[in-house]
Amino acid sequence: MNIPFNIPFISGNEVTYINEVIRENVFSSPGKFAKKCEKELAKITGCDEIRLTTSCTSALELAALAIDIKVGDEVILPSFTFVSSANAFALRGAKLVFIDINPKTMCLDEMLLEKALTKNTKAVVLVHYAGLTENIEKVVEFCKINNIFLIEDAAQSIDSYYNNKHLGTFGDLGCFSFHDTKNVHCGEGGAILVNNKSLLKKVEIILEKGTNRAEFLAGKIENYTWKSFGSSYGLSEINSAFLYAQLQELKTVTKKRKELYELYQKTLQPLKQKGLIDFPETTNNHNAHIFFIKVESKKVRNDLINYLKKSGISAYFHYSPLHLSEMGKQFDFINSGNDFSKLESERMIRLPLYYQLGIEQVELVVEGIIQFYN
Ligand SMILES: Cc1ncc(COP(=O)(O)O)c(C=O)c1O
């Protein structure tokens, strides 16, 4: 038996669209397929100003530049996240302030925001983990009252909603990933949603290597010039063509992933009722990007992962809390007495979940877990 942890999705139309790019001989950003993707993403998210980027990492870096993060500015973010949520702001010299997560949602505990606030706080990074975020209104309100930016790290969240509103559309800027580990992808890619329209011009300049080329392309000026900091964050047409083929099948992908997610929930219910494992029961309309279980301890987690591996089933865990990392130790970590970022991440196991996974394979994974407990 061999059940990999992930198999990247392929829609079948990628090569057709890439051939179109080759025939038309326009490869750089932003081209026809980038525009098609942005339109498709606007339909899905409801945000009408979207730009494709080379990754979510570059979308986050772009966001840090757009809100003018400088040395001495403080940025509040959860410790339980991917390094890019932190690096993007650390690169600009920000002082990071890690806060703990709510063990139920694995997302930042909004009750700790007040404790982390200082006169230097410039932004909050809200990382949407596995579509489980709750109380987004409270985070939005906190940022509004205190006049600070809200950046959403929605790397995992394409086709995920909270109260019928797409994740990534609550803050000033929303950052998405189309890495091949995501539900739909283009190898490596991303997008930035500009919800706060006062940042749009800045975003366009930064995206165009610090120039006003966007205005030039729109026919508004005769030539373009260096205006501010910027970089090469735009997605090439080959990747955009690939991504367009994927976005067209997004709803089919979400539907299948949800069926598998619900099958895991249903078939693992007896172990949950016995108190041996735990897993989320959210009412959020999410994209089933991640299905994880929590076991009793780090030791049980490692034993179970090894047990499944012997049967050819790959299961993994992530993230190692950033406040405990070599780089992250220099920054503060605000919590309420417990370290849920450490405790909860140590007992988490992510199970295989992807479009090509069959019902029988989910049943085999579940059988493996049941056998382990027997
Ligand atoms: C929460 C989060 N933010 C950012 C990223 C970085 O995304 P990318 O690989 O597109 O740069 C990831 C990657 O998985 C992530 O999980």
PDBQT file of the ligand as one rigid body, heavy atoms in Angstrom, charges set to zero:
ROOT
HETATM    1  C1  LIG A 401       0.179  30.245   6.578  1.00  0.00    +0.000 C 
HETATM    2  C2  LIG A 401       1.117  30.288   5.416  1.00  0.00    +0.000 A 
HETATM    3  N1  LIG A 401       1.596  31.460   4.988  1.00  0.00    +0.000 NA
HETATM    4  C3  LIG A 401       2.424  31.560   3.937  1.00  0.00    +0.000 A 
HETATM    5  C4  LIG A 401       2.836  30.443   3.252  1.00  0.00    +0.000 A 
HETATM    6  C5  LIG A 401       3.793  30.595   2.104  1.00  0.00    +0.000 C 
HETATM    7  O1  LIG A 401       3.190  30.315   0.879  1.00  0.00    +0.000 OA
HETATM    8  P1  LIG A 401       4.072  30.234  -0.444  1.00  0.00    +0.000 P 
HETATM    9  O2  LIG A 401       4.700  28.883  -0.460  1.00  0.00    +0.000 OA
HETATM   10  O3  LIG A 401       3.098  30.430  -1.562  1.00  0.00    +0.000 OA
HETATM   11  O4  LIG A 401       5.071  31.322  -0.388  1.00  0.00    +0.000 OA
HETATM   12  C6  LIG A 401       2.371  29.187   3.658  1.00  0.00    +0.000 A 
HETATM   13  C7  LIG A 401       2.793  27.977   2.940  1.00  0.00    +0.000 C 
HETATM   14  O5  LIG A 401       2.287  26.915   3.073  1.00  0.00    +0.000 OA
HETATM   15  C8  LIG A 401       1.501  29.097   4.768  1.00  0.00    +0.000 A 
HETATM   16  O6  LIG A 401       1.034  27.913   5.211  1.00  0.00    +0.000 OA
ENDROOT
TORSDOF 0
